[in-house]
Amino acid sequence: MKHKLNWKRPLFYLLLPIFFVMVFLGFPLPVAPPPALKPAQEQTEMIKKKKRVRLTGRIPEDSTGE
């Protein structure tokens, strides 16, 4: 007695529990969101000091505003 295997019946019985869960919980299934990613460490850049510009000469007296 050879039985012809049918793929539809096992597939139905495998998917039946999933369909029942979806009926009660809804579609799509509620799942937790993925965990937040940690931000990457910031790369620091060396800050170059600006050279001070020296002013030479006298400041005119009438430009002081007095």
DSSP file (Angstrom, degrees, kcal/mol; ACC not computed):
  #  RESIDUE AA STRUCTURE BP1 BP2  ACC     N-H-->O    O-->H-N    N-H-->O    O-->H-N    TCO  KAPPA ALPHA  PHI   PSI    X-CA   Y-CA   Z-CA
    1    1 A M              0   0    0      0, 0.0     2,-0.4     0, 0.0     0, 0.0   0.000 360.0 360.0 360.0 102.0    0.0    0.0    0.0
    2    2 A K        -     0   0    0      2,-0.0     2,-0.5     0, 0.0     0, 0.0  -0.781 360.0-152.0 -93.2 134.9    1.8    3.1   -1.2
    3    3 A H        -     0   0    0     -2,-0.4     2,-0.6     0, 0.0     0, 0.0  -0.909  14.8-130.0-106.0 133.0    0.5    6.4   -0.1
    4    4 A K        -     0   0    0     -2,-0.5     2,-0.3     1,-0.0    -2,-0.0  -0.702  27.4-129.1 -80.2 123.1    1.0    9.4   -2.3
    5    5 A L        -     0   0    0     -2,-0.6     2,-0.5     2,-0.0    -1,-0.0  -0.546  19.7-160.5 -77.6 134.4    2.5   12.2   -0.2
    6    6 A N        -     0   0    0     -2,-0.3     3,-0.2     1,-0.1    -1,-0.0  -0.967  10.6-157.4-116.5 129.0    0.7   15.5   -0.4
    7    7 A W  S  > S+     0   0    0     -2,-0.5     4,-1.4     1,-0.2     5,-0.1   0.669  84.4  69.2 -79.2 -16.8    2.6   18.7    0.7
    8    8 A K  H  > S+     0   0    0      2,-0.2     4,-2.1     1,-0.2    -1,-0.2   0.892  94.5  52.1 -72.9 -39.1   -0.5   20.7    1.3
    9    9 A R  H  > S+     0   0    0     -3,-0.2     4,-2.0     2,-0.2     5,-0.2   0.943 111.6  43.6 -67.8 -48.2   -1.8   18.8    4.4
   10   10 A P  H  > S+     0   0    0      0, 0.0     4,-1.9     0, 0.0    -1,-0.2   0.899 113.9  52.8 -63.3 -36.8    1.5   19.0    6.5
   11   11 A L  H  X S+     0   0    0     -4,-1.4     4,-2.0     1,-0.2    -2,-0.2   0.900 107.9  51.1 -63.4 -40.4    1.9   22.6    5.5
   12   12 A F  H  X S+     0   0    0     -4,-2.1     4,-1.4     1,-0.2    -1,-0.2   0.924 111.4  46.8 -62.7 -44.9   -1.6   23.4    6.7
   13   13 A Y  H  < S+     0   0    0     -4,-2.0    -1,-0.2     1,-0.2    -2,-0.2   0.792 112.1  51.1 -71.3 -26.7   -1.0   21.7   10.1
   14   14 A L  H  < S+     0   0    0     -4,-1.9     4,-0.4    -5,-0.2    -1,-0.2   0.859 115.9  40.6 -74.3 -35.6    2.3   23.5   10.5
   15   15 A L  H  X S+     0   0    0     -4,-2.0     4,-2.1    -5,-0.2    -2,-0.2   0.619  94.1  84.7 -88.4 -13.5    0.8   26.9    9.8
   16   16 A L  H  X S+     0   0    0     -4,-1.4     4,-2.1     1,-0.2     5,-0.2   0.908  89.5  48.8 -59.3 -46.2   -2.4   26.4   11.7
   17   17 A P  H  > S+     0   0    0      0, 0.0     4,-2.2     0, 0.0    -1,-0.2   0.884 110.4  52.6 -62.1 -35.2   -1.0   27.4   15.2
   18   18 A I  H  > S+     0   0    0     -4,-0.4     4,-2.2     1,-0.2    -2,-0.2   0.908 108.3  50.4 -65.6 -40.3    0.5   30.6   13.6
   19   19 A F  H  X S+     0   0    0     -4,-2.1     4,-1.8     2,-0.2    -1,-0.2   0.893 109.2  51.3 -64.7 -39.0   -2.9   31.5   12.2
   20   20 A F  H  X S+     0   0    0     -4,-2.1     4,-1.6     2,-0.2    -2,-0.2   0.918 110.1  48.9 -64.1 -42.4   -4.5   31.1   15.6
   21   21 A V  H  X S+     0   0    0     -4,-2.2     4,-2.7     1,-0.2     5,-0.4   0.913 110.7  51.1 -62.1 -41.8   -1.9   33.3   17.2
   22   22 A M  H  X S+     0   0    0     -4,-2.2     4,-1.8     1,-0.2    -1,-0.2   0.820 104.8  57.6 -67.0 -30.5   -2.4   35.9   14.6
   23   23 A V  H  < S+     0   0    0     -4,-1.8    -1,-0.2     1,-0.2    -2,-0.2   0.912 116.0  34.5 -65.1 -41.1   -6.2   35.8   15.1
   24   24 A F  H  < S+     0   0    0     -4,-1.6    -2,-0.2     1,-0.1    -1,-0.2   0.833 129.0  33.3 -85.6 -33.2   -5.8   36.7   18.7
   25   25 A L  H  < S-     0   0    0     -4,-2.7    -3,-0.2     1,-0.2    -2,-0.2   0.670 105.6-126.9 -98.2 -18.7   -2.8   39.0   18.6
   26   26 A G     <  -     0   0    0     -4,-1.8    -1,-0.2    -5,-0.4    -2,-0.1  -0.229  36.7 -43.6  96.8 171.1   -3.4   40.7   15.2
   27   27 A F  S    S+     0   0    0      2,-0.1     2,-0.1    -4,-0.1    -5,-0.0  -0.986 116.7  35.1-122.8 134.2   -1.2   41.1   12.2
   28   28 A P  S    S-     0   0    0      0, 0.0    -1,-0.0     0, 0.0     3,-0.0   0.620 101.6-113.5 -73.7 161.3    1.6   41.9   12.1
   29   29 A L        -     0   0    0     -2,-0.1     2,-0.4     1,-0.1    -2,-0.1  -0.369  32.3-109.8 -63.6 135.7    2.6   40.1   15.3
   30   30 A P        +     0   0    0      0, 0.0     2,-0.3     0, 0.0    -1,-0.1  -0.541  47.2 170.8 -71.6 122.6    3.7   42.5   18.0
   31   31 A V        -     0   0    0     -2,-0.4     0, 0.0    -3,-0.0     0, 0.0  -0.920  37.9 -98.3-128.3 156.0    7.4   42.3   18.7
   32   32 A A        -     0   0    0     -2,-0.3     0, 0.0     1,-0.1     0, 0.0  -0.440  44.7-106.9 -71.0 144.8    9.7   44.4   20.7
   33   33 A P        -     0   0    0      0, 0.0    -1,-0.1     0, 0.0     3,-0.1  -0.355  44.4 -91.7 -67.9 154.3   11.7   47.1   18.9
   34   34 A P        -     0   0    0      0, 0.0     3,-0.1     0, 0.0    -3,-0.0  -0.313  52.7 -91.3 -64.4 151.3   15.4   46.4   18.4
   35   35 A P        -     0   0    0      0, 0.0     2,-0.1     0, 0.0    -3,-0.0  -0.290  48.6 -97.7 -63.9 149.4   17.6   47.8   21.1
   36   36 A A        -     0   0    0      1,-0.1     2,-0.2    -3,-0.1     0, 0.0  -0.387  38.7-117.4 -68.2 142.7   19.0   51.3   20.5
   37   37 A L        -     0   0    0     -3,-0.1    -1,-0.1    -2,-0.1     3,-0.0  -0.567  25.8-113.9 -81.1 143.8   22.5   51.5   19.1
   38   38 A K        -     0   0    0     -2,-0.2    -1,-0.1     1,-0.1     3,-0.1  -0.589  37.2-110.4 -74.9 135.5   25.2   53.1   21.2
   39   39 A P        -     0   0    0      0, 0.0    -1,-0.1     0, 0.0     3,-0.1  -0.370  36.5-105.1 -66.5 146.7   26.5   56.3   19.5
   40   40 A A        -     0   0    0      1,-0.1     2,-0.2    -3,-0.0     3,-0.0  -0.362  41.0 -95.7 -69.7 150.5   30.0   56.1   18.2
   41   41 A Q        -     0   0    0      1,-0.1     2,-0.1    -3,-0.1    -1,-0.1  -0.466  44.3-113.8 -69.4 134.7   32.7   57.8   20.1
   42   42 A E        -     0   0    0     -2,-0.2     2,-0.5    -3,-0.1    -1,-0.1  -0.425  23.1-126.2 -71.7 142.0   33.4   61.2   18.8
   43   43 A Q        -     0   0    0     -2,-0.1     2,-0.3    -3,-0.0    -1,-0.1  -0.761  23.8-143.2 -87.9 129.9   36.7   61.8   17.2
   44   44 A T        -     0   0    0     -2,-0.5     2,-0.4     0, 0.0    -1,-0.0  -0.700   7.4-150.9 -96.0 146.7   38.6   64.8   18.7
   45   45 A E        -     0   0    0     -2,-0.3     2,-0.3     0, 0.0     0, 0.0  -0.907  24.1-110.2-114.1 144.0   40.7   67.2   16.6
   46   46 A M        -     0   0    0     -2,-0.4     2,-0.6     1,-0.1     0, 0.0  -0.551  29.2-138.4 -72.0 131.4   43.7   69.1   18.0
   47   47 A I        -     0   0    0     -2,-0.3     2,-0.3     0, 0.0    -1,-0.1  -0.827  14.5-140.4 -95.2 121.1   43.0   72.7   18.2
   48   48 A K        -     0   0    0     -2,-0.6     2,-0.3     1,-0.1     0, 0.0  -0.626  18.1-119.9 -82.5 136.4   45.9   74.8   17.0
   49   49 A K        -     0   0    0     -2,-0.3     2,-0.3     1,-0.1    -1,-0.1  -0.552  25.7-125.6 -74.5 136.3   46.6   77.9   19.0
   50   50 A K        -     0   0    0     -2,-0.3     2,-0.3     1,-0.1    -1,-0.1  -0.612  24.6-116.1 -81.1 141.4   46.4   81.1   17.0
   51   51 A K        -     0   0    0     -2,-0.3     2,-0.3     1,-0.1    -1,-0.1  -0.563  29.6-117.1 -76.2 139.8   49.4   83.3   17.1
   52   52 A R        -     0   0    0     -2,-0.3     2,-0.6     1,-0.0    -1,-0.1  -0.577  21.1-136.1 -77.0 136.5   48.9   86.7   18.7
   53   53 A V        -     0   0    0     -2,-0.3     2,-0.5     2,-0.0    -1,-0.0  -0.838  16.5-144.5 -94.4 122.9   49.4   89.7   16.4
   54   54 A R        -     0   0    0     -2,-0.6     2,-0.5     1,-0.0    -2,-0.0  -0.743   7.2-141.6 -90.5 131.0   51.3   92.4   18.1
   55   55 A L        -     0   0    0     -2,-0.5     2,-0.4     2,-0.0    -1,-0.0  -0.786  17.3-161.2 -90.5 128.9   50.4   95.9   17.2
   56   56 A T        +     0   0    0     -2,-0.5     2,-0.1     2,-0.1     0, 0.0  -0.835  47.3  39.1-108.6 149.5   53.3   98.3   16.9
   57   57 A G  S    S-     0   0    0     -2,-0.4     2,-0.2     2,-0.1    -2,-0.0  -0.317  89.0 -60.3 104.3 171.8   53.1  102.0   17.1
   58   58 A R        -     0   0    0     -2,-0.1    -2,-0.1     1,-0.0     3,-0.0  -0.619  42.4-121.8 -92.7 150.3   51.1  104.5   19.1
   59   59 A I        -     0   0    0     -2,-0.2     5,-0.1     1,-0.0    -2,-0.1  -0.796  37.1-111.5 -87.6 127.5   47.4  104.8   19.1
   60   60 A P    >   -     0   0    0      0, 0.0     3,-1.0     0, 0.0     4,-0.2  -0.325  20.3-132.0 -59.7 142.3   46.3  108.3   18.0
   61   61 A E  G >  S+     0   0    0      1,-0.2     3,-1.1     2,-0.2     5,-0.4   0.809 101.1  58.5 -69.0 -31.8   44.8  110.2   20.9
   62   62 A D  G >  S+     0   0    0      1,-0.2     3,-0.5     2,-0.1    -1,-0.2   0.623  96.3  63.9 -77.3 -10.4   41.7  111.4   19.0
   63   63 A S  G <  S+     0   0    0     -3,-1.0    -1,-0.2     1,-0.2    -2,-0.2   0.442  79.4  82.4 -90.4   0.7   40.6  107.8   18.2
   64   64 A T  G <  S-     0   0    0     -3,-1.1    -1,-0.2    -4,-0.2    -2,-0.1   0.673 100.2-122.6 -78.6 -15.3   40.0  106.9   21.9
   65   65 A G    <         0   0    0     -3,-0.5    -3,-0.1    -4,-0.2    -2,-0.1   0.580 360.0 360.0  89.3  10.1   36.6  108.5   21.8
   66   66 A E              0   0    0     -5,-0.4    -4,-0.1     0, 0.0    -3,-0.1   0.444 360.0 360.0 -96.5 360.0   37.1  111.0   24.7
